[in-house]
Amino acid sequence: MPATSKAQQKAAGAALSAKRGETKKSELKGASRDMYESMSEKELEEFAETKRKGLPNKKN
């Protein structure tokens, strides 16, 4: 399932980075922290790999 906004794609990328141990979990805030806790690495990859071109900044 692809991300529906640029903000969602960016949050998924941050959560994925923390899941892989590249950044600290304590650095996550808001939606990225929620995604980290509730989604698998595979789900986060699907959101994070979404192309940003044509996506709205925020989901309505």
N, C-alpha and C positions, 0 to 999 in steps of 0.2 A: 504494500500500500504506500503510495508516494505521499510526501508532505503536501499540505494544501496552502502553505504560506512560507515566505522567506523566514519569518520568525520561528516557525515550527521546524524547518529544516536546520536552522542554526542551533536551536536548542537540542535537537537530536544529535547533531555533530558533537556538541559539548558533552552530552551524556555518554555517547559512544567512546569518546576519548577517555573519560573517567572509567568506564567499564573495562577498557583495555589497559588501564593503569598508566596512561600517558599524562594524565592530570589528576589532581587530588579531588576526591569527592567533596571535600569541604569547600572547594572553589565554586561548586555548582550553586545556582540560585533559581528559584521559581520553577518554571516548567521543565528545565533541564534536570533538576533534582528529582522531580516527580517522574520524569521519563526514565531516569537512571534506576529508580526503585521499582517501577512497574513493568518495564519492557525488557525483553531479551536482547542480546547483542545482535541477533539476526534482524529483529524488528527495527532496532535503531539503525542498522546499516541501510535498510530499505528507505527509511525516512531521510537519512543523511545524504544518500546518493542522488536524491531528487535534484534535477537541474533547477537552478534558481530563476532562469530566464522565463519571463511571463507569469511568475507567481506574484500574487499581491503581497505587500509588506506584512499585513496582518490578516488573519482569518476573520470574516464578519460573524 
